[in-house]
Amino acid sequence: MSGLDALPPLREVIAAHGLRARKALGQNFLLDLNLTAKIARQAGDLSRCDVLEVGPGPGGLTRGLLAEGARHVLAVEKDARCLPALQEIAAACPGRLTVLNGDALAIDPLEHLTPPIRVVANLPYNIGTELLVRWLTPPDWPPFWQSLTLMFQREVAERIVAQPGGKAYGRLALLASWRADARIVMTLPPDAFTPPPKVSSAVVHLTALPAPRFPADAKTLERVVAMAFNQRRKMLRAALRGLAPDIEDRLIAAGIKPTDRAETVSLEQFCALARTLKP
């Protein structure tokens, strides 16, 4: 029996340490170790990778990552109540798990991990989107991570992989597709979690591209996309009027009709528009 196999079931761990999920921290615990192992496998072969996990809670996914052979796991947990349970896992896998009590938005993973690095996490609902945007928009590319395997509310997951023409298509889809390949690899019903959330969840796997799909200045592209989708019901000549006095000419030069709306414009067209606007 391995050290992980000797650990008690997660329900016993939660009871022993008084780990009632807190809504303020966006916590919904996944207790089925078969499911956490399946999520870990979606990240691919982990035996030669370090793994960043955000919001491990009582450690269900942490166990899955270690069981699937992760070289080293950095588990960043804001809730200090979870630390004793995570330290029990660390004791069962000497040298393979580092637990940090802190805010994932304020921690530099490169201080604790050695590339290649993959990120695998059941992200807290309240910071999931912000973390994804940060990971997709670093100052330099390629990023510190090879891939992201992340759980979101299903609605958010669908926005990440959306294609032009649909209501889900927007800033997240464009940021993701510009620098990564993204796909939904799992869906989970509310009753898979404790406590059950009000919505279904989905796991998205993103693989970093070696370079952005189309050339564009990152800050310019982000600004164009943000303005376009902040007023998505307006024609682009109106929504983007503040970018340049000759915005109609620039739209036409990028192959976009001034009367188009943001949800119909492709990533390639947005990148072309950003190139016409770069100072």
N, C-alpha and C positions, 0 to 999 in steps of 0.2 A: 504494500500500500504506500503510495507517495504521500508527501506531506500535505498536498492539497486534498487528497482523498480522505485524510484524517480530520479535516475541518468539519465542524457541525453544519447542518443545513442553515440556509440564510434566515429562515423564520426564527430559528433558535438564536441566531446571532442578533437579530433585531430585538428580540425579547430580552436577551441577556444585557444588552447595552442601552435599552430604552430608545431605540432609533425610530421614533415615529416620524414619518415624512412631514416636512414643513413646506407649506404652500409658498411662503415668502421666499424660499430658496429654490422654488421650481422643482421640488423633488417628487419623483414617482419611481419607486424601486422596482426593478425587474428581478424576481426571485427564482425563476425557473432556470436552473443551470444548463439545461439542454438548449434553451433559447440564447443564453449569454454565450455559450460555446459556438452556436451557429453564427451569431453576430461577429465573434472574433474570427471565424473562418472566412467571412466576407472580405477581410483585410488582406487575405492571401498568406503566403509563406512568411511567418514572422521570425523564423529562426535566426536570421542574420540582421534583424532590425531592432532598434529601440522603439518603444511605443510611448506616446503621450496619451494619457487618459484624463479627461476632465470630468469632475463630478462623479467619482466612483461610488459614493454612498457606502453601503455595507460591503461592497466588493464583489458583487456577482459577476460583472463583466471582467473585473480584474482577475478573478480566478480563471475565467475563460481564456483570457489573453496569455496567462502564464501556462495554462494547460496546453494551449496550442503552440507553445514553444517560443514565445517572445523572448528575445535575448535579454532585454531589460525593460521594465515598465516604470514610468514616472506617473504616479497618481496624484493629481492636484485636487484637494478637497477643502472647501471653505468651511464646512460644518465640522467643528472640532469634536462633536459627539461621535463621529464616524471613525476617528483616528485609532482607537483601541482595536476595533474590528479589522481595520486595514493592517495594523501592525501584527495581528495574528497571522494574516496571510503572508506578510513579509518574513515572519519567523519560520513559516512552512517552506519558503523558497529563498534560502539565504543568498544574499547578493543580487537578487533579480528584481526586487521591488523597492523603489524609493517612494516614500509618502511625504508630500508637502502640504502643510496646512496654510492655505492662502487663496488669493483671488487669481484665477487663471488669466484674467485680463491684465494682471500686473507682473506676471512671471515670465522670464525668458527661458524657454525650455532648453536652449542650447547650452545653458550653464550646467545642465544636469544630464543631458543625453548626447550620445555619439551617433552621427549619421551612419547609415541611412535611418531616417525617422519616419514612422507612420503615426497618424493620429487616429485613435479609435475611442469613441465616447458615446454614452447615452447622455447627451448634453442637457443640463438644466434648461427648462423651457425659457426662463427669463433672460438668459444670456446667449442662447444658442445661435441666433441670427447674427448678433454682434461679433461673436467669435469667428463665425464662418467668413464674414466680410473682412475681418482683420487678416485671416489666413489667406484670403484671395487677393488682398491688396497690399502686400509688403512693398517697401521701397525698391527692393531688388528681386529679380526673378531669374532662375528658379527659386522657389521658397525653401525653407528649412525642411519641409515635409515632402515625402514621395507621394503619399495618398492620404485622404481623409475618409474614414468610415464612420458616419455620424448619424445618430438618431434624432429625428425632429418630429413635431406634429406633422401628420400626413399632408396637411394643406401647405405647410412650409416646404416640405420635400417636393411637392408637385410644382411649386414656384421655382425651385432650383433647377429642375430638369425641363421646364416648359419651353415650348417652341413658339415662334411668332404666330400671331393670329388668335390666341386664346386669352382669356381673362387672367390666367395665372402668369402669363409672360410679363416680365418686368426686369427690374434692376438685378435681382438675385440671379435670374437665368442668364442675363448678359455677362455679369461678373464671372459666373461659374464657367460658361462656355467659352469665354475669351481665353482663359488660361488653363482649363482643365476639361477632361471628359467626365461627365456626371451621369449617373444612372441610379434608379431606385432598385435595390437588391432584396429588400424584405419589407413586408408590412406586418404590423402587430395590432391586435384589437385592444381596446381599453382594459379588458379583464386580464391581460397579461401582466398588468402592473398592480402594485400596492402603494397607495390607494389608486383605483382606476381613474385615469383622467377622463374628461368629457369627450375626447376626440381620439381617433385612431392615430397610430404613429407609423413612421416608415424610416428605414435605414437607407441613406444615400452614400454611394461610394464615388469619390472623386479622385481621379488620377491626374497629377500635375503634368502639364505639357512642358517640354524643354524650353519653349518660347511661346509667347502669345500667338493665338491663331491668326490674327491679322495685325499689322503694325499700327500703333496708335500711342499717343502719350497718355499714360495711365490717369493722371489727374484731369486732363481735358476730357477724356472719355467718361470718367465717373461724373463730371459736372454735366456733360451733355445728357447722359442717361438719366441722371437725377432730375434735371429740369424737364425732360421729355415726359417722364412718368409721374411727376408731381401733378401734372395737368394732362393726364392721359386722354381725357375726352376732347381736348382741344386739338385742332390741326397744328402740325409742327411749326408752321410759320408764325403762329401765335404763341405757342408754348415756349419756343426758343427765341423769341424776339429779343430778349435781354442779352443774348450771347454776341450778337453782331448786327449792325444796322442793315447789312446786306445778306441777312440770313436766308432769304429765298434763293438768292444766287448760289450760296454755299450748299444749300440742300440739293439744288439741281445738279451742282457739280459732283455731289456724292451719290448721284443716282436715286435721289429721294424726291418724291413729289411734295411740294410745299403744303398740299392739302392732306397728305397722309397723316395718320395718327401713330403714336409711338408703338402701339401693340402690333402694328403691321410691318415694322422696320426690322430688318435682319441685323445680326451682329456685324457682318461685313460692311453694311451700309452705315451703321453707327460709327464704326472705326474710320471709314472714309470721311465722314463728316467731322470727326475729331481731328483728322489730319488737316482739314481745311481751316480749322480754328486755332490750331496750336500757334502761340505767339512766335 
